[in-house]
Amino acid sequence: MSNHDKKKITVGVYLRMNKAPKTALYCRTASPCADGIEKQQKMLQDYAAKDGHTDTVLYCDNGSNGLNFDRPSFKKLEKDIKNGDIKTVIVCDVSRISRNGIDMMKWIGKFKKSGGEFVSIQDGYSDEFTELEKDILKHLMKYKKTNRSKQNKIAIGS
């Protein structure tokens, strides 16, 4: 075959890099405390390793109250969930998400509807949202009843 008979062929290779969603490890303390946040981090990392979560991202809000979602790492977590980078969220206990039970339930429910899995280590919840919702409502009602009782005592003068 002569050089005139050879044709130049260009070959393109397209590789699609699918990145698998990661597991978020979220911790929060209300007051800046290295010891408290480090204990949560260790608990989360130990649990994740034991449960087979190998690709994890740590989100920490040290010194942020749980009464609202206006926390830097929590906002980053939500952005990463929205972008499809996070599929599972693990916390030490549900109060790390929010101290407001209704907001907590709404957030967890929204996350669950998006296909996410939520794990609360100390509360023993692993995607058991109906049981979680029942427990949260039970605690909210207990708190509301206790608070109402205290208000009545104050009003009566006891």
C-alpha positions as CSV (number, residue, x, y, z in Angstrom):
1,M,0.0,0.0,0.0
2,S,1.5,3.4,-1.0
3,N,1.4,6.6,1.0
4,H,-1.3,7.9,-1.4
5,D,-3.7,5.1,-0.4
6,K,-3.5,5.8,3.3
7,K,-6.3,7.8,4.8
8,K,-6.2,9.8,7.9
9,I,-8.8,8.7,10.4
10,T,-9.6,10.8,13.5
11,V,-11.0,8.9,16.4
12,G,-12.7,10.6,19.3
13,V,-13.2,9.0,22.7
14,Y,-15.9,10.2,25.0
15,L,-15.7,9.3,28.6
16,R,-18.5,10.1,30.9
17,M,-17.4,10.3,34.5
18,N,-20.4,9.5,36.7
19,K,-19.6,10.5,40.2
20,A,-21.5,8.5,42.7
21,P,-23.3,10.5,45.4
22,K,-21.4,10.7,48.7
23,T,-22.5,10.3,52.3
24,A,-22.7,13.5,54.4
25,L,-21.6,13.5,58.0
26,Y,-23.2,16.5,59.6
27,C,-22.3,17.8,63.1
28,R,-23.3,21.0,64.9
29,T,-22.7,22.5,68.3
30,A,-24.5,25.6,69.7
31,S,-21.4,27.1,71.3
32,P,-17.9,26.9,69.9
33,C,-16.4,23.9,71.5
34,A,-13.6,21.9,70.0
35,D,-14.2,18.9,72.3
36,G,-17.9,18.6,71.4
37,I,-17.5,18.9,67.7
38,E,-14.5,16.5,67.7
39,K,-16.6,13.9,69.6
40,Q,-19.4,14.2,67.0
41,Q,-16.9,13.9,64.1
42,K,-15.4,10.8,65.6
43,M,-18.8,9.2,66.2
44,L,-19.9,10.0,62.7
45,Q,-16.7,8.7,61.1
46,D,-16.6,5.5,63.1
47,Y,-20.3,4.8,62.3
48,A,-19.8,5.5,58.6
49,A,-16.7,3.2,58.4
50,K,-18.6,0.5,60.3
51,D,-21.6,0.8,58.1
52,G,-19.7,0.7,54.8
53,H,-19.9,4.4,53.9
54,T,-16.5,4.9,52.3
55,D,-16.9,8.1,50.3
56,T,-17.9,10.7,53.0
57,V,-17.9,14.5,53.3
58,L,-17.8,16.2,56.7
59,Y,-19.9,19.3,57.3
60,C,-19.5,21.0,60.7
61,D,-21.2,24.1,62.1
62,N,-19.3,24.8,65.3
63,G,-21.0,27.5,67.4
64,S,-24.3,27.6,65.4
65,N,-27.6,27.3,67.1
66,G,-30.1,24.9,65.7
67,L,-33.1,27.2,65.8
68,N,-32.8,28.0,62.1
69,F,-31.0,26.7,59.0
70,D,-28.8,29.8,58.6
71,R,-25.5,27.9,59.1
72,P,-22.6,28.0,56.6
73,S,-22.0,24.2,56.5
74,F,-25.7,23.4,56.5
75,K,-26.2,25.7,53.5
76,K,-23.3,23.9,51.7
77,L,-24.8,20.5,52.6
78,E,-28.2,21.6,51.1
79,K,-26.5,22.9,48.0
80,D,-24.6,19.6,47.6
81,I,-27.8,17.7,48.0
82,K,-29.6,19.8,45.4
83,N,-26.7,19.2,43.0
84,G,-27.0,15.4,43.5
85,D,-23.6,15.1,45.3
86,I,-25.1,13.7,48.5
87,K,-27.4,10.7,48.8
88,T,-27.1,9.9,52.5
89,V,-27.0,12.2,55.6
90,I,-25.7,10.9,58.9
91,V,-26.0,12.8,62.1
92,C,-25.3,11.9,65.8
93,D,-28.9,12.8,66.7
94,V,-31.8,14.6,65.0
95,S,-31.4,17.8,67.0
96,R,-28.2,18.5,65.0
97,I,-30.4,19.2,62.0
98,S,-32.8,21.5,63.9
99,R,-34.0,22.3,67.4
100,N,-37.3,23.2,65.9
101,G,-39.2,19.9,65.6
102,I,-41.5,21.1,62.8
103,D,-38.7,22.5,60.7
104,M,-36.7,19.3,61.4
105,M,-39.6,17.1,60.2
106,K,-40.1,19.2,57.1
107,W,-36.5,19.1,56.2
108,I,-36.2,15.4,56.7
109,G,-39.4,14.8,54.8
110,K,-38.2,16.9,51.9
111,F,-34.9,15.1,51.8
112,K,-36.6,11.7,51.9
113,K,-38.9,12.7,49.0
114,S,-35.8,13.6,47.0
115,G,-34.6,10.0,47.4
116,G,-32.2,10.6,50.2
117,E,-31.5,8.4,53.2
118,F,-31.3,9.9,56.7
119,V,-29.5,8.3,59.6
120,S,-29.6,9.4,63.2
121,I,-27.1,7.3,65.1
122,Q,-28.1,7.9,68.8
123,D,-31.9,8.0,68.0
124,G,-31.6,4.7,66.1
125,Y,-33.2,5.9,63.0
126,S,-32.2,4.8,59.6
127,D,-34.7,6.0,57.0
128,E,-37.6,5.2,59.4
129,F,-39.4,8.5,58.9
130,T,-42.8,7.4,60.0
131,E,-41.4,6.3,63.3
132,L,-39.3,9.4,63.5
133,E,-42.2,11.7,62.8
134,K,-44.3,9.9,65.5
135,D,-41.5,10.4,68.1
136,I,-41.0,14.0,67.2
137,L,-44.7,14.7,67.4
138,K,-44.9,12.9,70.7
139,H,-42.0,15.0,72.1
140,L,-43.5,18.2,70.7
141,M,-46.8,17.5,72.3
142,K,-45.1,16.6,75.6
143,Y,-43.2,19.9,75.5
144,K,-46.3,21.9,74.6
145,K,-48.2,20.3,77.4
146,T,-45.4,20.9,79.9
147,N,-45.0,24.5,78.7
148,R,-48.8,25.1,78.9
149,S,-48.8,23.7,82.4
150,K,-46.1,26.1,83.5
151,Q,-47.9,29.1,81.9
152,N,-51.1,28.1,83.8
153,K,-49.2,28.0,87.1
154,I,-47.7,31.5,86.4
155,A,-51.2,32.9,85.5
156,I,-52.8,31.4,88.6
157,G,-49.9,32.5,90.8
158,S,-48.7,29.1,92.0
